[in-house]
């Protein structure tokens, strides 16, 4: 069966629901902002209650947010939040943790090596790859031109 590009485009338009950006954008902003506010609250607790310095508190805040995101993903709650929050749940570090945890849970039935081990970075792998490559390029530019 061969179809033209125009036929394919019309099929995609029929199958794809229209986005209500007037609602989606504010919800993404609010939920993403709420995640960041929770992170700031955790950071403040570490600094004020546990008397950690700023750098240590920042590290522990990141670790805590990743743990919370992984647990919420494990219980299927992160997807429900992401359904309403859209990109607001993808941008913070919690979105990265979800991107690593989801494939690990999905493919755990295939075993630790061929399932979890092979698929855990299926979504997050490109982010790691291009983030690392971009940091190398930036480092070279900085070293040769900006120092």
Protein Blocks (a to p, Z undefined) as FASTA:
>chain_A
ZZdfklmmmmmmmmpccddfklmmmmmmmmmmmmmmmmmmmmmmmmmmnopafklmmmmm
mmmmmmmmmmmmmnommmmmmmmnmmmlmmmmmlmmmmmmmmmmmmmmnojklmmmmmmm
mmmmmmmmmmmmmmmmmmmmmmmmmZZ
